[in-house]
């Protein structure tokens, strides 16, 4: 039985990769990451609820 040699991970640059002045996720302040994570979790939670439940909640805001 032959063993394959371990592959080394080589970073390949993207042909059309451009630099950006926007910060990466890790560069954002911890409080900002926590707030965004909480809001995304809330959004996903609301979207996973049945439609009737979501409509009832939408009426509560008015």
mmCIF file of the N, C-alpha and C atoms, coordinates in Angstrom:
data_MODEL
# 
_entry.id   MODEL 
# 
loop_
_atom_site.group_PDB 
_atom_site.id 
_atom_site.type_symbol 
_atom_site.label_atom_id 
_atom_site.label_alt_id 
_atom_site.label_comp_id 
_atom_site.label_asym_id 
_atom_site.label_entity_id 
_atom_site.label_seq_id 
_atom_site.pdbx_PDB_ins_code 
_atom_site.Cartn_x 
_atom_site.Cartn_y 
_atom_site.Cartn_z 
_atom_site.occupancy 
_atom_site.B_iso_or_equiv 
_atom_site.pdbx_formal_charge 
_atom_site.auth_seq_id 
_atom_site.auth_comp_id 
_atom_site.auth_asym_id 
_atom_site.auth_atom_id 
_atom_site.pdbx_PDB_model_num 
ATOM 1   N N  . UNK A 1 1  ? 0.841   -1.173 0.000   1.00 0.00 ? 1  UNK A N  1 
ATOM 2   C CA . UNK A 1 1  ? 0.000   0.000  0.000   1.00 0.00 ? 1  UNK A CA 1 
ATOM 3   C C  . UNK A 1 1  ? 0.890   1.242  0.000   1.00 0.00 ? 1  UNK A C  1 
ATOM 4   N N  . UNK A 1 2  ? 0.653   2.130  -0.962  1.00 0.00 ? 2  UNK A N  1 
ATOM 5   C CA . UNK A 1 2  ? 1.470   3.338  -1.062  1.00 0.00 ? 2  UNK A CA 1 
ATOM 6   C C  . UNK A 1 2  ? 0.825   4.482  -0.281  1.00 0.00 ? 2  UNK A C  1 
ATOM 7   N N  . UNK A 1 3  ? 1.640   5.257  0.364   1.00 0.00 ? 3  UNK A N  1 
ATOM 8   C CA . UNK A 1 3  ? 1.158   6.416  1.106   1.00 0.00 ? 3  UNK A CA 1 
ATOM 9   C C  . UNK A 1 3  ? 1.441   7.669  0.300   1.00 0.00 ? 3  UNK A C  1 
ATOM 10  N N  . UNK A 1 4  ? 0.462   8.531  0.281   1.00 0.00 ? 4  UNK A N  1 
ATOM 11  C CA . UNK A 1 4  ? 0.660   9.811  -0.408  1.00 0.00 ? 4  UNK A CA 1 
ATOM 12  C C  . UNK A 1 4  ? 1.431   10.753 0.501   1.00 0.00 ? 4  UNK A C  1 
ATOM 13  N N  . UNK A 1 5  ? 2.337   11.517 -0.074  1.00 0.00 ? 5  UNK A N  1 
ATOM 14  C CA . UNK A 1 5  ? 3.054   12.488 0.760   1.00 0.00 ? 5  UNK A CA 1 
ATOM 15  C C  . UNK A 1 5  ? 2.088   13.585 1.223   1.00 0.00 ? 5  UNK A C  1 
ATOM 16  N N  . UNK A 1 6  ? 2.336   14.121 2.406   1.00 0.00 ? 6  UNK A N  1 
ATOM 17  C CA . UNK A 1 6  ? 1.480   15.182 2.941   1.00 0.00 ? 6  UNK A CA 1 
ATOM 18  C C  . UNK A 1 6  ? 1.562   16.399 2.029   1.00 0.00 ? 6  UNK A C  1 
ATOM 19  N N  . UNK A 1 7  ? 0.406   16.983 1.762   1.00 0.00 ? 7  UNK A N  1 
ATOM 20  C CA . UNK A 1 7  ? 0.377   18.169 0.917   1.00 0.00 ? 7  UNK A CA 1 
ATOM 21  C C  . UNK A 1 7  ? 0.663   19.413 1.747   1.00 0.00 ? 7  UNK A C  1 
ATOM 22  N N  . UNK A 1 8  ? 1.448   20.276 1.201   1.00 0.00 ? 8  UNK A N  1 
ATOM 23  C CA . UNK A 1 8  ? 1.693   21.551 1.852   1.00 0.00 ? 8  UNK A CA 1 
ATOM 24  C C  . UNK A 1 8  ? 0.684   22.552 1.326   1.00 0.00 ? 8  UNK A C  1 
ATOM 25  N N  . UNK A 1 9  ? 0.185   23.375 2.234   1.00 0.00 ? 9  UNK A N  1 
ATOM 26  C CA . UNK A 1 9  ? -0.759  24.409 1.816   1.00 0.00 ? 9  UNK A CA 1 
ATOM 27  C C  . UNK A 1 9  ? 0.041   25.594 1.280   1.00 0.00 ? 9  UNK A C  1 
ATOM 28  N N  . UNK A 1 10 ? -0.173  25.893 0.036   1.00 0.00 ? 10 UNK A N  1 
ATOM 29  C CA . UNK A 1 10 ? 0.510   27.008 -0.597  1.00 0.00 ? 10 UNK A CA 1 
ATOM 30  C C  . UNK A 1 10 ? -0.514  28.084 -0.893  1.00 0.00 ? 10 UNK A C  1 
ATOM 31  N N  . UNK A 1 11 ? -0.241  29.311 -0.439  1.00 0.00 ? 11 UNK A N  1 
ATOM 32  C CA . UNK A 1 11 ? -1.161  30.405 -0.698  1.00 0.00 ? 11 UNK A CA 1 
ATOM 33  C C  . UNK A 1 11 ? -1.010  30.851 -2.137  1.00 0.00 ? 11 UNK A C  1 
ATOM 34  N N  . UNK A 1 12 ? -2.112  30.826 -2.855  1.00 0.00 ? 12 UNK A N  1 
ATOM 35  C CA . UNK A 1 12 ? -2.111  31.256 -4.244  1.00 0.00 ? 12 UNK A CA 1 
ATOM 36  C C  . UNK A 1 12 ? -2.877  32.567 -4.315  1.00 0.00 ? 12 UNK A C  1 
ATOM 37  N N  . UNK A 1 13 ? -2.232  33.601 -4.809  1.00 0.00 ? 13 UNK A N  1 
ATOM 38  C CA . UNK A 1 13 ? -2.900  34.884 -4.899  1.00 0.00 ? 13 UNK A CA 1 
ATOM 39  C C  . UNK A 1 13 ? -3.976  34.836 -5.972  1.00 0.00 ? 13 UNK A C  1 
ATOM 40  N N  . UNK A 1 14 ? -5.013  35.598 -5.748  1.00 0.00 ? 14 UNK A N  1 
ATOM 41  C CA . UNK A 1 14 ? -6.094  35.691 -6.707  1.00 0.00 ? 14 UNK A CA 1 
ATOM 42  C C  . UNK A 1 14 ? -5.688  36.630 -7.834  1.00 0.00 ? 14 UNK A C  1 
ATOM 43  N N  . UNK A 1 15 ? -6.056  36.291 -9.028  1.00 0.00 ? 15 UNK A N  1 
ATOM 44  C CA . UNK A 1 15 ? -5.699  37.082 -10.184 1.00 0.00 ? 15 UNK A CA 1 
ATOM 45  C C  . UNK A 1 15 ? -6.274  38.494 -10.104 1.00 0.00 ? 15 UNK A C  1 
ATOM 46  N N  . UNK A 1 16 ? -7.519  38.601 -9.664  1.00 0.00 ? 16 UNK A N  1 
ATOM 47  C CA . UNK A 1 16 ? -8.177  39.903 -9.621  1.00 0.00 ? 16 UNK A CA 1 
ATOM 48  C C  . UNK A 1 16 ? -8.341  40.428 -8.202  1.00 0.00 ? 16 UNK A C  1 
ATOM 49  N N  . UNK A 1 17 ? -7.536  39.953 -7.285  1.00 0.00 ? 17 UNK A N  1 
ATOM 50  C CA . UNK A 1 17 ? -7.622  40.377 -5.894  1.00 0.00 ? 17 UNK A CA 1 
ATOM 51  C C  . UNK A 1 17 ? -7.162  41.828 -5.787  1.00 0.00 ? 17 UNK A C  1 
ATOM 52  N N  . UNK A 1 18 ? -7.960  42.631 -5.098  1.00 0.00 ? 18 UNK A N  1 
ATOM 53  C CA . UNK A 1 18 ? -7.596  44.031 -4.917  1.00 0.00 ? 18 UNK A CA 1 
ATOM 54  C C  . UNK A 1 18 ? -7.515  44.336 -3.436  1.00 0.00 ? 18 UNK A C  1 
ATOM 55  N N  . UNK A 1 19 ? -6.691  45.272 -3.088  1.00 0.00 ? 19 UNK A N  1 
ATOM 56  C CA . UNK A 1 19 ? -6.593  45.691 -1.700  1.00 0.00 ? 19 UNK A CA 1 
ATOM 57  C C  . UNK A 1 19 ? -7.766  46.600 -1.389  1.00 0.00 ? 19 UNK A C  1 
ATOM 58  N N  . UNK A 1 20 ? -8.191  46.571 -0.143  1.00 0.00 ? 20 UNK A N  1 
ATOM 59  C CA . UNK A 1 20 ? -9.314  47.384 0.268   1.00 0.00 ? 20 UNK A CA 1 
ATOM 60  C C  . UNK A 1 20 ? -8.952  48.169 1.511   1.00 0.00 ? 20 UNK A C  1 
ATOM 61  N N  . UNK A 1 21 ? -9.606  49.295 1.694   1.00 0.00 ? 21 UNK A N  1 
ATOM 62  C CA . UNK A 1 21 ? -9.361  50.086 2.886   1.00 0.00 ? 21 UNK A CA 1 
ATOM 63  C C  . UNK A 1 21 ? -10.332 49.722 4.009   1.00 0.00 ? 21 UNK A C  1 
ATOM 64  N N  . UNK A 1 22 ? -11.200 48.733 3.747   1.00 0.00 ? 22 UNK A N  1 
ATOM 65  C CA . UNK A 1 22 ? -12.137 48.273 4.759   1.00 0.00 ? 22 UNK A CA 1 
ATOM 66  C C  . UNK A 1 22 ? -11.426 47.326 5.717   1.00 0.00 ? 22 UNK A C  1 
ATOM 67  N N  . UNK A 1 23 ? -11.753 47.400 7.018   1.00 0.00 ? 23 UNK A N  1 
ATOM 68  C CA . UNK A 1 23 ? -11.112 46.492 7.983   1.00 0.00 ? 23 UNK A CA 1 
ATOM 69  C C  . UNK A 1 23 ? -11.647 45.074 7.844   1.00 0.00 ? 23 UNK A C  1 
ATOM 70  N N  . UNK A 1 24 ? -10.817 44.130 8.213   1.00 0.00 ? 24 UNK A N  1 
ATOM 71  C CA . UNK A 1 24 ? -11.270 42.743 8.233   1.00 0.00 ? 24 UNK A CA 1 
ATOM 72  C C  . UNK A 1 24 ? -12.093 42.544 9.506   1.00 0.00 ? 24 UNK A C  1 
ATOM 73  N N  . UNK A 1 25 ? -12.791 41.421 9.576   1.00 0.00 ? 25 UNK A N  1 
ATOM 74  C CA . UNK A 1 25 ? -13.628 41.120 10.742  1.00 0.00 ? 25 UNK A CA 1 
ATOM 75  C C  . UNK A 1 25 ? -12.815 41.173 12.028  1.00 0.00 ? 25 UNK A C  1 
ATOM 76  N N  . UNK A 1 26 ? -11.640 40.619 12.027  1.00 0.00 ? 26 UNK A N  1 
ATOM 77  C CA . UNK A 1 26 ? -10.802 40.572 13.235  1.00 0.00 ? 26 UNK A CA 1 
ATOM 78  C C  . UNK A 1 26 ? -10.276 41.941 13.638  1.00 0.00 ? 26 UNK A C  1 
ATOM 79  N N  . UNK A 1 27 ? -10.235 42.867 12.713  1.00 0.00 ? 27 UNK A N  1 
ATOM 80  C CA . UNK A 1 27 ? -9.755  44.213 13.026  1.00 0.00 ? 27 UNK A CA 1 
ATOM 81  C C  . UNK A 1 27 ? -10.839 45.086 13.657  1.00 0.00 ? 27 UNK A C  1 
ATOM 82  N N  . UNK A 1 28 ? -12.088 44.665 13.581  1.00 0.00 ? 28 UNK A N  1 
ATOM 83  C CA . UNK A 1 28 ? -13.172 45.434 14.182  1.00 0.00 ? 28 UNK A CA 1 
ATOM 84  C C  . UNK A 1 28 ? -13.093 45.335 15.699  1.00 0.00 ? 28 UNK A C  1 
ATOM 85  N N  . UNK A 1 29 ? -13.559 46.380 16.393  1.00 0.00 ? 29 UNK A N  1 
ATOM 86  C CA . UNK A 1 29 ? -13.569 46.323 17.862  1.00 0.00 ? 29 UNK A CA 1 
ATOM 87  C C  . UNK A 1 29 ? -14.438 45.153 18.359  1.00 0.00 ? 29 UNK A C  1 
ATOM 88  N N  . UNK A 1 30 ? -14.052 44.581 19.478  1.00 0.00 ? 30 UNK A N  1 
ATOM 89  C CA . UNK A 1 30 ? -14.756 43.418 20.026  1.00 0.00 ? 30 UNK A CA 1 
ATOM 90  C C  . UNK A 1 30 ? -16.238 43.717 20.241  1.00 0.00 ? 30 UNK A C  1 
ATOM 91  N N  . UNK A 1 31 ? -16.560 44.904 20.741  1.00 0.00 ? 31 UNK A N  1 
ATOM 92  C CA . UNK A 1 31 ? -17.975 45.231 20.996  1.00 0.00 ? 31 UNK A CA 1 
ATOM 93  C C  . UNK A 1 31 ? -18.769 45.260 19.682  1.00 0.00 ? 31 UNK A C  1 
ATOM 94  N N  . UNK A 1 32 ? -18.168 45.760 18.626  1.00 0.00 ? 32 UNK A N  1 
ATOM 95  C CA . UNK A 1 32 ? -18.836 45.799 17.323  1.00 0.00 ? 32 UNK A CA 1 
ATOM 96  C C  . UNK A 1 32 ? -19.096 44.385 16.831  1.00 0.00 ? 32 UNK A C  1 
ATOM 97  N N  . UNK A 1 33 ? -18.095 43.492 16.932  1.00 0.00 ? 33 UNK A N  1 
ATOM 98  C CA . UNK A 1 33 ? -18.280 42.099 16.505  1.00 0.00 ? 33 UNK A CA 1 
ATOM 99  C C  . UNK A 1 33 ? -19.378 41.414 17.306  1.00 0.00 ? 33 UNK A C  1 
ATOM 100 N N  . UNK A 1 34 ? -19.408 41.668 18.630  1.00 0.00 ? 34 UNK A N  1 
ATOM 101 C CA . UNK A 1 34 ? -20.430 41.064 19.486  1.00 0.00 ? 34 UNK A CA 1 
ATOM 102 C C  . UNK A 1 34 ? -21.824 41.548 19.098  1.00 0.00 ? 34 UNK A C  1 
ATOM 103 N N  . UNK A 1 35 ? -21.957 42.852 18.833  1.00 0.00 ? 35 UNK A N  1 
ATOM 104 C CA . UNK A 1 35 ? -23.257 43.409 18.454  1.00 0.00 ? 35 UNK A CA 1 
ATOM 105 C C  . UNK A 1 35 ? -23.735 42.841 17.128  1.00 0.00 ? 35 UNK A C  1 
ATOM 106 N N  . UNK A 1 36 ? -22.848 42.800 16.153  1.00 0.00 ? 36 UNK A N  1 
ATOM 107 C CA . UNK A 1 36 ? -23.224 42.270 14.835  1.00 0.00 ? 36 UNK A CA 1 
ATOM 108 C C  . UNK A 1 36 ? -23.585 40.798 14.942  1.00 0.00 ? 36 UNK A C  1 
ATOM 109 N N  . UNK A 1 37 ? -22.813 40.029 15.690  1.00 0.00 ? 37 UNK A N  1 
ATOM 110 C CA . UNK A 1 37 ? -23.091 38.608 15.865  1.00 0.00 ? 37 UNK A CA 1 
ATOM 111 C C  . UNK A 1 37 ? -24.458 38.403 16.510  1.00 0.00 ? 37 UNK A C  1 
ATOM 112 N N  . UNK A 1 38 ? -24.774 39.199 17.520  1.00 0.00 ? 38 UNK A N  1 
ATOM 113 C CA . UNK A 1 38 ? -26.061 39.107 18.195  1.00 0.00 ? 38 UNK A CA 1 
ATOM 114 C C  . UNK A 1 38 ? -27.206 39.446 17.243  1.00 0.00 ? 38 UNK A C  1 
ATOM 115 N N  . UNK A 1 39 ? -27.043 40.503 16.450  1.00 0.00 ? 39 UNK A N  1 
ATOM 116 C CA . UNK A 1 39 ? -28.093 40.900 15.510  1.00 0.00 ? 39 UNK A CA 1 
ATOM 117 C C  . UNK A 1 39 ? -28.308 39.850 14.417  1.00 0.00 ? 39 UNK A C  1 
ATOM 118 N N  . UNK A 1 40 ? -27.238 39.268 13.916  1.00 0.00 ? 40 UNK A N  1 
ATOM 119 C CA . UNK A 1 40 ? -27.363 38.230 12.884  1.00 0.00 ? 40 UNK A CA 1 
ATOM 120 C C  . UNK A 1 40 ? -28.041 36.994 13.474  1.00 0.00 ? 40 UNK A C  1 
ATOM 121 N N  . UNK A 1 41 ? -27.683 36.628 14.708  1.00 0.00 ? 41 UNK A N  1 
ATOM 122 C CA . UNK A 1 41 ? -28.323 35.483 15.361  1.00 0.00 ? 41 UNK A CA 1 
ATOM 123 C C  . UNK A 1 41 ? -29.809 35.742 15.547  1.00 0.00 ? 41 UNK A C  1 
ATOM 124 N N  . UNK A 1 42 ? -30.172 36.970 15.943  1.00 0.00 ? 42 UNK A N  1 
ATOM 125 C CA . UNK A 1 42 ? -31.585 37.325 16.116  1.00 0.00 ? 42 UNK A CA 1 
ATOM 126 C C  . UNK A 1 42 ? -32.319 37.237 14.779  1.00 0.00 ? 42 UNK A C  1 
ATOM 127 N N  . UNK A 1 43 ? -31.702 37.750 13.730  1.00 0.00 ? 43 UNK A N  1 
ATOM 128 C CA . UNK A 1 43 ? -32.315 37.698 12.404  1.00 0.00 ? 43 UNK A CA 1 
ATOM 129 C C  . UNK A 1 43 ? -32.546 36.260 11.961  1.00 0.00 ? 43 UNK A C  1 
ATOM 130 N N  . UNK A 1 44 ? -31.538 35.413 12.113  1.00 0.00 ? 44 UNK A N  1 
ATOM 131 C CA . UNK A 1 44 ? -31.669 34.012 11.713  1.00 0.00 ? 44 UNK A CA 1 
ATOM 132 C C  . UNK A 1 44 ? -32.721 33.293 12.549  1.00 0.00 ? 44 UNK A C  1 
ATOM 133 N N  . UNK A 1 45 ? -32.786 33.620 13.825  1.00 0.00 ? 45 UNK A N  1 
ATOM 134 C CA . UNK A 1 45 ? -33.783 33.010 14.701  1.00 0.00 ? 45 UNK A CA 1 
ATOM 135 C C  . UNK A 1 45 ? -35.191 33.389 14.253  1.00 0.00 ? 45 UNK A C  1 
ATOM 136 N N  . UNK A 1 46 ? -35.380 34.668 13.938  1.00 0.00 ? 46 UNK A N  1 
ATOM 137 C CA . UNK A 1 46 ? -36.695 35.118 13.489  1.00 0.00 ? 46 UNK A CA 1 
ATOM 138 C C  . UNK A 1 46 ? -37.072 34.503 12.149  1.00 0.00 ? 46 UNK A C  1 
ATOM 139 N N  . UNK A 1 47 ? -36.114 34.339 11.266  1.00 0.00 ? 47 UNK A N  1 
ATOM 140 C CA . UNK A 1 47 ? -36.396 33.755 9.958   1.00 0.00 ? 47 UNK A CA 1 
ATOM 141 C C  . UNK A 1 47 ? -36.712 32.267 10.038  1.00 0.00 ? 47 UNK A C  1 
ATOM 142 N N  . UNK A 1 48 ? -36.255 31.614 11.097  1.00 0.00 ? 48 UNK A N  1 
ATOM 143 C CA . UNK A 1 48 ? -36.509 30.177 11.232  1.00 0.00 ? 48 UNK A CA 1 
ATOM 144 C C  . UNK A 1 48 ? -37.878 29.886 11.829  1.00 0.00 ? 48 UNK A C  1 
ATOM 145 N N  . UNK A 1 49 ? -38.572 30.924 12.323  1.00 0.00 ? 49 UNK A N  1 
ATOM 146 C CA . UNK A 1 49 ? -39.898 30.743 12.906  1.00 0.00 ? 49 UNK A CA 1 
ATOM 147 C C  . UNK A 1 49 ? -40.937 30.587 11.797  1.00 0.00 ? 49 UNK A C  1 
ATOM 148 N N  . UNK A 1 50 ? -42.031 29.894 12.104  1.00 0.00 ? 50 UNK A N  1 
ATOM 149 C CA . UNK A 1 50 ? -43.104 29.783 11.109  1.00 0.00 ? 50 UNK A CA 1 
ATOM 150 C C  . UNK A 1 50 ? -43.636 31.166 10.723  1.00 0.00 ? 50 UNK A C  1 
ATOM 151 N N  . UNK A 1 51 ? -44.148 31.289 9.521   1.00 0.00 ? 51 UNK A N  1 
ATOM 152 C CA . UNK A 1 51 ? -44.618 32.584 9.003   1.00 0.00 ? 51 UNK A CA 1 
ATOM 153 C C  . UNK A 1 51 ? -45.670 33.231 9.896   1.00 0.00 ? 51 UNK A C  1 
ATOM 154 N N  . UNK A 1 52 ? -46.610 32.463 10.408  1.00 0.00 ? 52 UNK A N  1 
ATOM 155 C CA . UNK A 1 52 ? -47.680 33.037 11.227  1.00 0.00 ? 52 UNK A CA 1 
ATOM 156 C C  . UNK A 1 52 ? -47.113 33.687 12.477  1.00 0.00 ? 52 UNK A C  1 
ATOM 157 N N  . UNK A 1 53 ? -46.125 33.071 13.074  1.00 0.00 ? 53 UNK A N  1 
ATOM 158 C CA . UNK A 1 53 ? -45.505 33.628 14.273  1.00 0.00 ? 53 UNK A CA 1 
ATOM 159 C C  . UNK A 1 53 ? -44.795 34.928 13.930  1.00 0.00 ? 53 UNK A C  1 
ATOM 160 N N  . UNK A 1 54 ? -44.118 34.959 12.791  1.00 0.00 ? 54 UNK A N  1 
ATOM 161 C CA . UNK A 1 54 ? -43.418 36.184 12.389  1.00 0.00 ? 54 UNK A CA 1 
ATOM 162 C C  . UNK A 1 54 ? -44.404 37.309 12.140  1.00 0.00 ? 54 UNK A C  1 
ATOM 163 N N  . UNK A 1 55 ? -45.535 37.021 11.481  1.00 0.00 ? 55 UNK A N  1 
ATOM 164 C CA . UNK A 1 55 ? -46.527 38.060 11.203  1.00 0.00 ? 55 UNK A CA 1 
ATOM 165 C C  . UNK A 1 55 ? -47.100 38.625 12.487  1.00 0.00 ? 55 UNK A C  1 
ATOM 166 N N  . UNK A 1 56 ? -47.338 37.773 13.484  1.00 0.00 ? 56 UNK A N  1 
ATOM 167 C CA . UNK A 1 56 ? -47.864 38.241 14.763  1.00 0.00 ? 56 UNK A CA 1 
ATOM 168 C C  . UNK A 1 56 ? -46.859 39.182 15.430  1.00 0.00 ? 56 UNK A C  1 
ATOM 169 N N  . UNK A 1 57 ? -45.580 38.848 15.369  1.00 0.00 ? 57 UNK A N  1 
ATOM 170 C CA . UNK A 1 57 ? -44.552 39.699 15.962  1.00 0.00 ? 57 UNK A CA 1 
ATOM 171 C C  . UNK A 1 57 ? -44.434 41.023 15.229  1.00 0.00 ? 57 UNK A C  1 
ATOM 172 N N  . UNK A 1 58 ? -44.576 40.998 13.907  1.00 0.00 ? 58 UNK A N  1 
ATOM 173 C CA . UNK A 1 58 ? -44.487 42.232 13.133  1.00 0.00 ? 58 UNK A CA 1 
ATOM 174 C C  . UNK A 1 58 ? -45.585 43.184 13.541  1.00 0.00 ? 58 UNK A C  1 
ATOM 175 N N  . UNK A 1 59 ? -46.759 42.674 13.851  1.00 0.00 ? 59 UNK A N  1 
ATOM 176 C CA . UNK A 1 59 ? -47.869 43.507 14.289  1.00 0.00 ? 59 UNK A CA 1 
ATOM 177 C C  . UNK A 1 59 ? -47.615 44.154 15.638  1.00 0.00 ? 59 UNK A C  1 
ATOM 178 N N  . UNK A 1 60 ? -46.799 43.536 16.467  1.00 0.00 ? 60 UNK A N  1 
ATOM 179 C CA . UNK A 1 60 ? -46.483 44.082 17.785  1.00 0.00 ? 60 UNK A CA 1 
ATOM 180 C C  . UNK A 1 60 ? -45.696 45.382 17.683  1.00 0.00 ? 60 UNK A C  1 
ATOM 181 N N  . UNK A 1 61 ? -44.952 45.565 16.625  1.00 0.00 ? 61 UNK A N  1 
ATOM 182 C CA . UNK A 1 61 ? -44.106 46.743 16.481  1.00 0.00 ? 61 UNK A CA 1 
ATOM 183 C C  . UNK A 1 61 ? -44.905 47.973 16.072  1.00 0.00 ? 61 UNK A C  1 
ATOM 184 N N  . UNK A 1 62 ? -46.106 47.782 15.566  1.00 0.00 ? 62 UNK A N  1 
ATOM 185 C CA . UNK A 1 62 ? -46.883 48.918 15.068  1.00 0.00 ? 62 UNK A CA 1 
ATOM 186 C C  . UNK A 1 62 ? -47.719 49.551 16.143  1.00 0.00 ? 62 UNK A C  1 
# 
